[in-house]
């Protein structure tokens, strides 16, 4: 997004920014992708898919014979848009706070990740407030951690 320049309580100038991540970063403990769901999962997915297509064909075939209220169409559209909209709103955001240092103070680089746009905005406000009052972007439960 944009870079916000913040004067720290100790005299250093910090730049704070947030960026959306379109790919979820992999970590060492989340690398298992070859988990087998078994026959039950395949049967459940195929039966749900068959039921879905039977409903679509039934609506298309019997659509002229049966009156469908407008709110049913609205409910179907909202149901179809729920998961893509949730996916967009729950993307991970990377927060970065960095300073080139000061006269006798070292350079620092802090980074962290949160999920959701509103949480990213709120965390950025907290980081800016913390820099202005305490001269450090981190706090006890902060998602930001120092990077060497």
C-alpha positions as CSV (number, residue, x, y, z in Angstrom):
1,X,0.0,0.0,0.0
2,X,1.6,3.3,1.0
3,X,4.6,4.0,3.2
4,X,4.0,6.0,6.3
5,X,6.9,7.9,7.8
6,X,6.8,8.0,11.6
7,X,9.0,9.9,14.0
8,X,10.0,7.6,16.9
9,X,10.1,8.6,20.5
10,X,13.9,8.2,20.5
11,X,14.5,10.6,17.5
12,X,14.8,7.9,14.8
13,X,12.6,8.1,11.7
14,X,10.7,4.9,10.9
15,X,8.9,3.8,7.7
16,X,5.9,1.6,8.2
17,X,4.1,-0.2,5.4
18,X,1.7,-3.0,4.7
19,X,1.4,-5.2,1.6
20,X,-1.1,-7.8,0.6
21,X,0.3,-11.2,-0.1
22,X,-1.5,-13.0,-3.0
23,X,0.4,-16.2,-2.3
24,X,0.4,-17.7,1.1
25,X,4.0,-17.9,2.3
26,X,5.1,-21.5,3.1
27,X,6.7,-22.2,6.4
28,X,8.5,-25.3,7.5
29,X,5.8,-26.7,9.7
30,X,3.0,-26.3,7.1
31,X,4.6,-28.1,4.2
32,X,2.6,-31.4,4.2
33,X,0.6,-31.5,1.0
34,X,0.4,-35.2,0.3
35,X,-2.4,-36.0,2.8
36,X,-4.8,-38.7,1.5
37,X,-8.4,-38.1,2.3
38,X,-9.4,-41.7,1.5
39,X,-12.4,-43.2,-0.3
40,X,-14.9,-41.5,2.0
41,X,-13.7,-38.0,0.9
42,X,-13.9,-38.9,-2.8
43,X,-17.3,-40.4,-2.4
44,X,-18.6,-37.3,-0.5
45,X,-17.1,-34.9,-3.2
46,X,-18.5,-36.9,-6.1
47,X,-21.9,-37.3,-4.6
48,X,-22.1,-33.5,-3.8
49,X,-21.0,-32.7,-7.4
50,X,-23.7,-35.1,-8.8
51,X,-26.3,-33.5,-6.6
52,X,-25.2,-30.0,-7.7
53,X,-25.5,-30.9,-11.4
54,X,-28.8,-32.6,-10.9
55,X,-30.1,-29.4,-9.2
56,X,-28.8,-27.2,-12.0
57,X,-30.3,-29.4,-14.8
58,X,-33.6,-29.6,-12.8
59,X,-33.8,-25.8,-12.5
60,X,-33.0,-25.3,-16.2
61,X,-35.4,-28.0,-17.3
62,X,-38.3,-27.2,-15.0
63,X,-37.6,-23.4,-14.9
64,X,-40.5,-22.5,-17.1
65,X,-42.9,-24.7,-15.3
66,X,-42.2,-23.6,-11.7
67,X,-42.4,-20.0,-10.4
68,X,-39.1,-19.1,-8.5
69,X,-39.2,-16.1,-6.3
70,X,-36.6,-13.4,-6.8
71,X,-35.1,-13.9,-3.3
72,X,-34.2,-17.5,-4.3
73,X,-32.0,-16.1,-7.1
74,X,-30.5,-13.6,-4.7
75,X,-29.7,-16.4,-2.2
76,X,-28.1,-18.5,-4.9
77,X,-25.9,-15.6,-6.0
78,X,-24.9,-14.7,-2.4
79,X,-24.1,-18.4,-1.8
80,X,-21.9,-18.5,-4.9
81,X,-20.1,-15.3,-4.0
82,X,-19.5,-16.2,-0.3
83,X,-16.3,-18.2,-0.7
84,X,-14.5,-16.0,-3.3
85,X,-15.4,-12.9,-1.3
86,X,-14.1,-14.5,1.9
87,X,-10.9,-15.5,0.1
88,X,-10.2,-11.9,-1.0
89,X,-11.1,-10.4,2.4
90,X,-9.0,-12.9,4.4
91,X,-5.7,-12.6,2.4
92,X,-2.5,-12.4,4.5
93,X,-0.9,-9.0,4.8
94,X,2.8,-8.3,5.6
95,X,3.6,-5.5,7.9
96,X,7.1,-4.0,7.8
97,X,8.6,-1.3,10.1
98,X,12.2,-0.3,9.5
99,X,14.6,2.5,10.3
100,X,18.0,3.3,9.0
101,X,19.1,4.1,12.6
102,X,20.2,7.2,14.2
103,X,23.4,8.9,15.5
104,X,24.2,6.2,18.1
105,X,21.2,3.9,17.6
106,X,21.3,0.8,15.3
107,X,19.2,0.2,12.2
108,X,16.2,-2.1,12.8
109,X,13.9,-4.1,10.5
110,X,10.7,-5.6,12.0
111,X,8.3,-7.7,10.0
112,X,5.1,-9.7,10.6
113,X,2.0,-11.1,9.1
114,X,-1.7,-10.7,9.8
115,X,-4.9,-12.0,8.1
116,X,-7.5,-9.6,6.8
117,X,-7.5,-6.0,5.6
118,X,-9.1,-4.5,8.7
119,X,-6.8,-6.3,11.0
120,X,-3.8,-5.1,9.0
121,X,-5.0,-1.5,9.2
122,X,-5.6,-1.8,13.0
123,X,-2.1,-3.4,13.5
124,X,-0.5,-0.6,11.5
125,X,-2.2,2.0,13.8
126,X,-1.0,0.2,16.9
127,X,2.6,0.0,15.5
128,X,2.6,3.8,14.6
129,X,1.3,4.6,18.1
130,X,3.9,2.3,19.7
131,X,6.7,4.0,17.7
132,X,5.6,7.4,18.7
133,X,5.2,6.6,22.4
134,X,7.7,3.8,23.1
135,X,10.2,3.9,20.2
136,X,9.7,0.3,19.3
137,X,7.1,-1.3,17.0
138,X,6.7,-4.5,19.0
139,X,4.7,-5.2,22.1
140,X,3.8,-8.4,24.0
141,X,1.4,-10.0,21.5
142,X,2.6,-8.2,18.4
143,X,2.8,-10.0,15.1
144,X,5.9,-8.0,14.3
145,X,9.3,-9.6,15.1
146,X,12.8,-8.2,14.6
147,X,14.7,-9.5,11.5
148,X,18.5,-9.6,11.4
